[in-house]
Amino acid sequence: MSLFNLLGGSLPLIGLSLIVSIALAVHVVRTGRELFWLWIILIFQPIGGLVYFLAIVLPELTRGPAARRLERTARAALDPLREYREAKQACEDTPTVRNQSRLAQAATTLGRHEEAERLYAEAAHGIHAEDPALLLGRANALLELDRGPEALAVLERLPRDDADAYTPTAVLALGRAYEAVGRTAEADTALAEAAQRMPGFEGQARYAAFMARSGRKAEAQAAIAEMDKRLTKLAAQFRKEGKHWRDLAAKALAEG
């Protein structure tokens, strides 16, 4: 049976089928799919295109951000070094600032903060010397290495009047750096702001830990109780991370 007969002899439908098939073929090429899909789509119109849409395109359309995030979490749990290996290879092949930053982020995830700090410092040169993402990444690595004064010096290079640079994450790092150098009042202000602006648990947990270390135990206990309430309403796949930050605050309270 010819394509013309299959579509009821309608030339407009044949034209539509060709347009859809071409669009699907472009999708095959742009997404790096196996090239046999091209033959299936173009030779077996319109059935081939329908098969490709149901098998490949539809699952992509129905996978939202939460599903993709869950997939990344599962992949990282099964092979925690995968992203680091791929980032390192990319950096060795093409040592661009983008690839250095990617490797630094992967090193941070693995707790390799000395390596991350070095990579961020190396990437922040020339026109990228004042890049807010590189500065913040390096400052956070320095904070994890207990090098608070250096972290503060880096963070003070961020433009305060630039909303893209002065993010809630940057405010949080600034609060931690202020605490590290003993500027308690400024640390309180910054950490309180971060706790209000950050959507996850980290900002609230770090502020609670700061209050515990500052002798404000009742306030820290109240903040932890609030986190406990939030945890009960959190989806199962995100509860582990939330509990990690809640436990950080509880540990500071117990040690205080």
Order of alpha helices (4+ residues) and beta strands (2+ residues): alpha-alpha-alpha-alpha-alpha-alpha-alpha-alpha-alpha-alpha-alpha-alpha-alpha-alpha-alpha-alpha
